[in-house]
Amino acid sequence: MPVLAAVVVPHPPLIIPEVGKGQEKVIQRTINAYSQAMRFLARFKPDTVVVTTPHSVMYADYFHISPGKSACGDLSRFNAPNASIKANYDSVFVDALEKRCKTENIPAGTLGERDPALDHATVVPLLFLKDYLDKFEIVRVGLSGLSIADHYRLGEAISGTADQLGKRVAIIASGDLSHKLTEDGPYGFSAEGPKFDNEIMECLEDAHDGNQA
């Protein structure tokens, strides 16, 4: 069967109570929406959750798929080492996806791992998901500097692999927006920041409206 469901979520560590220490209540709407998204995914009872992340190893011309049987990650770099999770990898799915990408000339695979630990863009959504889904395996895919078309082809390969294996698969696309909205933000202000954010949100709203039709 093809991919059953997909969500796009941000990954601000602040929304995890061990990091926010009360400050997370300022963005309670984000927390509520996050919980709603994870409840939505859990309804499909996926065997495998594919997480795409911009904070795993990232190459200009290659999609890195995490190898191995399992991995752990925490938010210790945000002063919250107890906010941690262990995830089992779906090695069967990874192997089948890697072979499909090779056949379809998509530059993707398990070579070039630098840090096996789960990055925070993977940890944050999984910490939310575990509250609603007891047992699942993951496939972690790093983004790349390749074109939008190449990312789309990778998505098609993921869907094709799910269909090939007959697994119940869901996708979490983890990614924040521009970070360039205010002068006092961590990356300062850029006029392109709001424009980029608005265009992304319009795309997501259009996709949502299409799925609702």
LINKA-V441596 format. One record per residue. N is the residue number from 1. PHI is phi in degrees with one decimal (999 if undefined). D_FIRST is the distance of its C-alpha to the first C-alpha in whole Angstrom. Layout:
BEGIN
n->N phi->PHI d_first->D_FIRST
n->N phi->PHI d_first->D_FIRST
END
This chain:
BEGIN
n->1 phi->999 d_first->0
n->2 phi->-72.5 d_first->4
n->3 phi->-58.2 d_first->7
n->4 phi->-84.0 d_first->8
n->5 phi->-161.6 d_first->11
n->6 phi->-149.2 d_first->14
n->7 phi->-133.5 d_first->18
n->8 phi->-113.6 d_first->21
n->9 phi->-134.4 d_first->24
n->10 phi->-82.1 d_first->27
n->11 phi->-141.0 d_first->29
n->12 phi->-70.7 d_first->32
n->13 phi->-56.4 d_first->34
n->14 phi->-56.4 d_first->36
n->15 phi->-76.3 d_first->34
n->16 phi->-88.1 d_first->34
n->17 phi->-53.7 d_first->37
n->18 phi->-64.3 d_first->38
n->19 phi->-91.0 d_first->38
n->20 phi->-67.3 d_first->39
n->21 phi->49.2 d_first->42
n->22 phi->103.4 d_first->42
n->23 phi->-68.4 d_first->42
n->24 phi->-63.7 d_first->38
n->25 phi->-65.8 d_first->39
n->26 phi->-65.7 d_first->40
n->27 phi->-114.7 d_first->37
n->28 phi->-61.6 d_first->35
n->29 phi->-63.3 d_first->33
n->30 phi->-65.9 d_first->31
n->31 phi->-62.4 d_first->31
n->32 phi->-62.0 d_first->30
n->33 phi->-66.0 d_first->27
n->34 phi->-61.7 d_first->26
n->35 phi->-61.3 d_first->26
n->36 phi->-62.5 d_first->24
n->37 phi->-64.1 d_first->21
n->38 phi->-72.5 d_first->21
n->39 phi->-62.8 d_first->21
n->40 phi->-59.9 d_first->18
n->41 phi->-62.6 d_first->16
n->42 phi->-62.0 d_first->17
n->43 phi->-60.4 d_first->16
n->44 phi->-84.9 d_first->12
n->45 phi->47.6 d_first->13
n->46 phi->-67.6 d_first->11
n->47 phi->-76.0 d_first->12
n->48 phi->-133.3 d_first->12
n->49 phi->-117.9 d_first->14
n->50 phi->-88.9 d_first->15
n->51 phi->-111.3 d_first->18
n->52 phi->-97.7 d_first->20
n->53 phi->-140.3 d_first->24
n->54 phi->-87.4 d_first->27
n->55 phi->-115.2 d_first->29
n->56 phi->-80.8 d_first->28
n->57 phi->-59.8 d_first->29
n->58 phi->-128.9 d_first->29
n->59 phi->-114.5 d_first->30
n->60 phi->-69.3 d_first->31
n->61 phi->-130.4 d_first->29
n->62 phi->-160.2 d_first->27
n->63 phi->-92.6 d_first->24
n->64 phi->-90.0 d_first->24
n->65 phi->-107.5 d_first->21
n->66 phi->-64.6 d_first->23
n->67 phi->-91.7 d_first->24
n->68 phi->100.9 d_first->25
n->69 phi->-95.3 d_first->24
n->70 phi->-161.9 d_first->25
n->71 phi->-155.8 d_first->27
n->72 phi->-119.1 d_first->29
n->73 phi->-156.4 d_first->30
n->74 phi->-148.7 d_first->33
n->75 phi->-110.6 d_first->35
n->76 phi->-63.4 d_first->38
n->77 phi->-70.2 d_first->39
n->78 phi->-111.1 d_first->39
n->79 phi->63.4 d_first->41
n->80 phi->-139.5 d_first->39
n->81 phi->-63.4 d_first->38
n->82 phi->-77.2 d_first->37
n->83 phi->-83.7 d_first->34
n->84 phi->-136.6 d_first->32
n->85 phi->-156.0 d_first->28
n->86 phi->-114.8 d_first->27
n->87 phi->-128.1 d_first->23
n->88 phi->-89.4 d_first->22
n->89 phi->-84.9 d_first->20
n->90 phi->-87.5 d_first->16
n->91 phi->-67.1 d_first->18
n->92 phi->-66.3 d_first->16
n->93 phi->-65.4 d_first->13
n->94 phi->-59.1 d_first->16
n->95 phi->-63.2 d_first->18
n->96 phi->-67.2 d_first->15
n->97 phi->-66.1 d_first->15
n->98 phi->-62.1 d_first->18
n->99 phi->-66.8 d_first->18
n->100 phi->-62.7 d_first->16
n->101 phi->-62.6 d_first->18
n->102 phi->-64.3 d_first->21
n->103 phi->-63.5 d_first->20
n->104 phi->-94.3 d_first->20
n->105 phi->56.5 d_first->23
n->106 phi->-99.0 d_first->22
n->107 phi->-72.8 d_first->24
n->108 phi->-149.3 d_first->22
n->109 phi->171.1 d_first->22
n->110 phi->-98.5 d_first->24
n->111 phi->-75.3 d_first->28
n->112 phi->83.0 d_first->30
n->113 phi->-67.4 d_first->30
n->114 phi->-111.2 d_first->33
n->115 phi->-139.6 d_first->32
n->116 phi->-72.9 d_first->30
n->117 phi->-66.1 d_first->30
n->118 phi->-67.6 d_first->28
n->119 phi->-79.3 d_first->29
n->120 phi->-68.0 d_first->30
n->121 phi->-72.7 d_first->27
n->122 phi->-96.3 d_first->25
n->123 phi->-62.4 d_first->27
n->124 phi->-58.3 d_first->27
n->125 phi->-64.9 d_first->24
n->126 phi->-69.3 d_first->23
n->127 phi->-62.8 d_first->26
n->128 phi->-73.6 d_first->25
n->129 phi->-64.0 d_first->22
n->130 phi->-63.3 d_first->23
n->131 phi->-72.8 d_first->25
n->132 phi->-121.9 d_first->22
n->133 phi->-134.2 d_first->20
n->134 phi->-80.1 d_first->21
n->135 phi->-131.4 d_first->19
n->136 phi->-162.1 d_first->17
n->137 phi->-111.2 d_first->17
n->138 phi->-124.7 d_first->17
n->139 phi->-127.8 d_first->17
n->140 phi->-104.1 d_first->20
n->141 phi->-122.4 d_first->20
n->142 phi->-81.9 d_first->24
n->143 phi->-74.5 d_first->24
n->144 phi->-145.8 d_first->27
n->145 phi->-91.8 d_first->29
n->146 phi->-73.2 d_first->28
n->147 phi->-71.3 d_first->27
n->148 phi->-58.6 d_first->25
n->149 phi->-62.1 d_first->23
n->150 phi->-68.4 d_first->23
n->151 phi->-63.8 d_first->21
n->152 phi->-64.2 d_first->19
n->153 phi->-62.1 d_first->18
n->154 phi->-63.7 d_first->17
n->155 phi->-59.3 d_first->15
n->156 phi->-64.3 d_first->13
n->157 phi->-66.8 d_first->13
n->158 phi->-63.3 d_first->11
n->159 phi->-63.7 d_first->8
n->160 phi->-64.7 d_first->9
n->161 phi->-68.0 d_first->9
n->162 phi->-60.2 d_first->6
n->163 phi->-65.4 d_first->4
n->164 phi->-60.4 d_first->7
n->165 phi->-86.4 d_first->8
n->166 phi->68.1 d_first->5
n->167 phi->-97.1 d_first->6
n->168 phi->-83.5 d_first->7
n->169 phi->-124.4 d_first->8
n->170 phi->-125.1 d_first->11
n->171 phi->-123.6 d_first->14
n->172 phi->-114.3 d_first->17
n->173 phi->-94.0 d_first->20
n->174 phi->-96.8 d_first->23
n->175 phi->-172.3 d_first->26
n->176 phi->-86.1 d_first->29
n->177 phi->-90.6 d_first->31
n->178 phi->-72.1 d_first->34
n->179 phi->64.0 d_first->37
n->180 phi->-123.3 d_first->40
n->181 phi->-100.5 d_first->41
n->182 phi->-137.4 d_first->44
n->183 phi->-64.5 d_first->47
n->184 phi->-91.5 d_first->47
n->185 phi->-75.6 d_first->43
n->186 phi->-63.9 d_first->42
n->187 phi->-120.1 d_first->42
n->188 phi->75.3 d_first->44
n->189 phi->-109.8 d_first->44
n->190 phi->-139.2 d_first->43
n->191 phi->-61.1 d_first->43
n->192 phi->-74.2 d_first->40
n->193 phi->-59.4 d_first->38
n->194 phi->-59.9 d_first->38
n->195 phi->-63.5 d_first->37
n->196 phi->-61.8 d_first->34
n->197 phi->-59.2 d_first->33
n->198 phi->-64.3 d_first->33
n->199 phi->-66.0 d_first->31
n->200 phi->-63.6 d_first->28
n->201 phi->-65.1 d_first->29
n->202 phi->-63.9 d_first->29
n->203 phi->-62.6 d_first->26
n->204 phi->-66.5 d_first->24
n->205 phi->-66.1 d_first->26
n->206 phi->-63.8 d_first->25
n->207 phi->-64.7 d_first->21
n->208 phi->-64.1 d_first->21
n->209 phi->-63.5 d_first->23
n->210 phi->-65.1 d_first->21
n->211 phi->-72.9 d_first->18
n->212 phi->-80.5 d_first->21
n->213 phi->-67.0 d_first->22
END
